[in-house]
Amino acid sequence: MTSTSAPSSTPAPAPASIWFTPPDPVALNARGRGTANEHVGVEVVEVGPDYLKGRLPVDDRTRQPAGVLHGGMSVVLAETLASWGAACTVDPQRFHCVGQEINANHVRAAQRGWVYGTARPLHIGRTSQIWEVHIHDEAGRLVCVSRMTAAVLATASRYQQVPATPSTGD
């Protein structure tokens, strides 16, 4: 005799947070002032338990002469998100992360509006991290897939500390 059970109505648990220092989009964007991020309009717009999301305008600063988003700008967005992600998963008093390699597959051209990138780790290890970034246009169509490898160096960060998300008192 076989037994069947009714499907569970309990929702799947939320993914555990990967952050050592929970990122604060407002503080990360403030850190980007006066840098390439500000120059081309990169903004971090959302943080989840296992991802960072950002956006980049498709405008005169980011288009190539053919009138579409320059592929290098997709890489700027991807590396920004993956780098912030890597930095926020380690103890900055003991470690810092540096980009080692990045690649990008350009799938579709974007001509105007915004593109949105979502960075998630594929691997968070003791000496390396691998982050994948999917970039979509405003219609949700895939524009680019990028992957960045970061080395995790066993020295305190020489950079300004990554600002943490303010406590909400929950």
N, C-alpha and C positions, 0 to 999 in steps of 0.2 A: 504494500500500500504506500502510495506517495503522498506527501504532505505539501500543500502549497500555502503560502502565506500572502496576505494582502500587502500591496506595496506600502512602504513606510510613508507617512505624511510628514515626517520630520525633515526639514530642509537640510541640505548638506552643510557641514560646518564651514565657516569662512576660513580662508587660508590664514595660517599663522603669519604674523608680521616678520619680515626679513630685516627690519631696520634696527641698527644699533643706535643711530641718531635719527629719529623720525624726521623726514624732510618737511620743511615749511615752504610752500611755493612762494609766498610773499618774500621771505628772507632769501631764498635762492635767486629770485628775480632781482632783488636789490643787489645781491653779490654780482650779478651780471651787468650792472650799470658800468658804462665806460669800457666795455669789452666787445668782442665780436658778437656775443649774444645780443646786446642792445643794438649794435649797428645793423644787424640783419633782422631783428625783431623776434628772436627766440623768447618764448615765455613758457615757464612751467605752470600748468593749469590744474593739475590734479595729482594726488598721491593716494595709492591704495595700499593694502597690506603687502603686496608683492609686485607693485609696478609704480612707475612714474609716467605721467602723460604731459606732453607739451605741444606747443603749436608754433608755426612759422608762417608769416604772410607770404603769399605769392604776389609780389609787386616788383617795381623797378629795381629794388635792391637785390632781389633774389632770382630774377629771370635771366636766362641766357639770351643771346642775340636772336634766337629763333622764337622768342616770345613765351617760352614755357619755363617752369621751374628748373633752375640749374641743378644738375645731379649733385654737385658739390655742396649745395645748400641742404639737400636731404641728409648728406653725411654730417654736416655741421649740427643739424637737429639731432640726429641719431647719437653722435658722439657726446653732445651736451647731456642728453638724457641718460645715456649709459654711464658716463663719467660721474654725474651726480649720484646715480643709483649705486655705483660701486663705492663711492666715498661714504655714503650713508650707511653701508652695511658693516663697516669696520670701526674699531675703536681708534679714533684719530690720535690718541695719546701713545698708541703702540704701532699703528700701521698707517700707510697711505697707499692709494692706488694710482697707477699711471697706465695710460693706454699703450698697448703694445701693437695691436693690429685692428684694422677695421675694414670691412668690405660692404658693398652695397649692390643689390640687384634692383635696377630701375624697371618697373613693371608698366607704368602708365604715366603719361605727361599730365601735369597740372598747369592750368593757364591763369587762374585767378583765385581770389579768396584766401583760404587758409588750408594748410595741411597739418594733420595731427599725428604725432608719434607716440606710441606706447612702448616703453622699455620694460622688459622682464628678464630676470636672470635665468639662464639655462643651467649655470653652474656657479656656485659660490664656494670656492675652495680655500685652503690655507694659503696658497701662493698664487692663485689665479682666479679670475672670474670671467665668465662669458655671458654677455648680454645680447639679447635679440630685440630689435626695434622694428615694429611694423608701422609704416607711415601711410595714412589714408587721406583722401581728399574729403571735402565737406559732404559729399554724397556717400561716403563710406567705402569708396573704391580704393583698392590697394594701389599705392603709388610706388612704394619702395620697401624692400626688406633689407635690413642691415644687421650685421653682427659685429660686436666689438669684444676683443679680449683685453683684459686689464691685468697687469701684474700687481700682486699685493706685496708691498715691500714692508719688511719688518723694522721700520723706523717710524718715529712719530712724523705726522704730517708737517711739512715745511710751509704749508699754505694756511691761509686763514681757516679757522674752524668752520665747519658746515653748521649753519644755524639750525637748531632743533625746533620742532613744532611746539608752540606754547601749550602748556598743560591746560586742559579745559576743566580740571577739577572733578572729572567723572570718577 
